[in-house]
Amino acid sequence: MRETVTSVNHQAGIGLEDAAALSARFGEKSARVGVIGLGYVGLPLALLFSSNGLQTTGFDIDPSKTEKLERGETYIKHISAAAIAAEVGRKQFRATTDFSGLREMDAVLICVPTPLDEHREPDLSFVRGTAEAIRPHLRPGQLVVLESTTYPGTTEEVVLTILERSGLHCTPRPYRTDGQEVTGSLSGDDDFLLAFSPEREDPGNAIFRTHQIPKVMGGVNGASAIAVQALYAQVFERTILVSSSRAAEMTKLLENIYRCVNIALINELKLLCLRMGIDIWEVIEAAKTKPFGFTAFYPGPGLGGHCIPIDPFYLTWKAREYEFPTRFIELAGELNSAMPAHVVAAVAEALNRRKQCLQGARILVLGVAYKKDIDDLRESPSLRIMKLLEQQGAVVDYHDPYFSSLHKMREYDFKLSAVEPTAGALQSYDAVLISTDHSAYDYHFVVRHARLVIDTRNATHAVKEQREKIVRC
Ligand SMILES: NC(=O)c1ccc[n+]([C@@H]2O[C@H](COP(=O)([O-])OP(=O)(O)OC[C@H]3O[C@@H](n4cnc5c(N)ncnc54)[C@H](O)[C@@H]3O)[C@@H](O)[C@H]2O)c1
């Protein structure tokens, strides 16, 4: 059951009328939606709008992606080609690199990357580039929504500033939310509307589908808030409006910082438990039985993915403007980024106990994706571990069901093809390192045939035989 939008305080200026008219068009599904950036976030979002009956156009600078989509093909494992082909076939969805079509859109959603630069500071070049690309095509009455994760203030300070160079205006004004009701100073002469709504996509999550994940949003003013909530209420089961775009930006960072800090905590406790001879995974399972006040986080070989290792540092950077040190974030970053070196030390120690050394040892790494059952290598700790192993003289091979070879990346250039983990192959390595616990692996088989197994994920927990070969770290 969808919660519906908006009881409006009618004291109105043009901005509010625009918002009400636009909201009505979203409700009638006669509005057109444009999504810029067709990656892990943008593509499922575009398909969600399209499959709910709104004409949707995806925009990307990468022609190989738009061409594939136009042919009804996919490039993301968990998004089926059939779903894309169905929407393209119904002419509900199309993809293009021609940004002039933005003018036709009623709502434009920005889903481009927000990485860190080489100094680990926010790299907003993609967001800026996209705002610049929208600017010549911006027209009165359009709603623009930033979805990319970023520091509080980006929507107003960066996107709004660039869009207003078009000569069209949207004025930030405070508004209040009371449940679904928007009140406060709603009047104004806005030409366009602007909001922020953080993406909460969790690739590979089989329990929550995109439309089931509650959608948080905040406008730069009340009219924008009304319009953005009307838009998302068409496709999400639940929408939550907060009182500003800055609060919405901060909400996303809180979620990711919470994960980052708790993962660091559990990683630190794992190191202590290893020394104390206590099984951290057993302890977590026991603690999980508490029906309130405890959420389980699991230790691993380090942080990965496009979000958790990166997003918290967007806030650290912004906090400097307020002369405020974000100590939890810094400490969590320090602890989490030390985990790959810990894994390598554990491999060396395990070999040492067998009178072998890392220098010249042959190691097979199982799983290079940053988490189980997904085809995403970004910031994967496995890659860092492989590099550290090589630096210490080990001969490293890998297998991952999602990557048949490893191509050159920004930081790594392994030039490796995947080695099938057959019985013979497993036996031929000095150690097999489980870095990502993909479901596709038969861990009984791995332990039976490997000489030594280093398990960073407790993937072998169900294996009862030959446990003396397993070292958990
Ligand atoms: N991947 C996730 O699980 C996830 C979850 C929540 C939030 N986010 C956030 O969502 C945003 C997008 O992440 P993603 O994982 O979808 O990234 P992605 O790299 O998978 O996709 C980004 C897409 O944007 C395109 N692009 C880059 N610059 C562009 C430009 N100027 N104009 C048009 N297209 C452009 C790229 O070609 C690519 O297709 C980031 O801010 C990220 O932090 C990601």
The ligand as a Gaussian input file, in Angstrom:
#p B3LYP/6-31G(d) Opt

LIG

0 1
 N       26.323000       0.762000      -6.204000
 C       25.626000       0.867000      -5.082000
 O       25.319000      -0.139000      -4.473000
 C       25.195000       2.210000      -4.531000
 C       24.271000       2.216000      -3.476000
 C       23.826000       3.431000      -2.972000
 C       24.315000       4.621000      -3.512000
 N       25.227000       4.600000      -4.526000
 C       25.664000       5.879000      -5.061000
 O       25.036000       6.078000      -6.321000
 C       25.898000       6.804000      -7.204000
 C       26.098000       6.015000      -8.492000
 O       26.747000       4.785000      -8.176000
 P       26.721000       3.534000      -9.140000
 O       27.156000       2.368000      -8.310000
 O       25.431000       3.428000      -9.887000
 O       27.875000       3.933000     -10.173000
 P       28.237000       3.213000     -11.558000
 O       29.673000       3.478000     -11.794000
 O       27.723000       1.801000     -11.549000
 O       27.360000       3.991000     -12.626000
 C       27.545000       5.320000     -12.929000
 C       27.132000       5.544000     -14.379000
 O       27.224000       6.941000     -14.636000
 C       27.760000       7.124000     -15.917000
 N       28.308000       8.468000     -15.972000
 C       29.452000       8.941000     -15.452000
 N       29.564000      10.257000     -15.688000
 C       28.449000      10.629000     -16.347000
 C       27.976000      11.852000     -16.869000
 N       28.670000      12.990000     -16.733000
 N       26.789000      11.848000     -17.508000
 C       26.081000      10.709000     -17.633000
 N       26.480000       9.522000     -17.172000
 C       27.653000       9.480000     -16.535000
 C       28.761000       6.000000     -16.079000
 O       29.046000       5.735000     -17.439000
 C       28.016000       4.849000     -15.394000
 O       27.201000       4.152000     -16.315000
 C       27.180000       7.048000      -6.405000
 O       27.097000       8.302000      -5.785000
 C       27.143000       5.963000      -5.348000
 O       27.863000       6.353000      -4.190000
 C       25.661000       3.404000      -5.058000

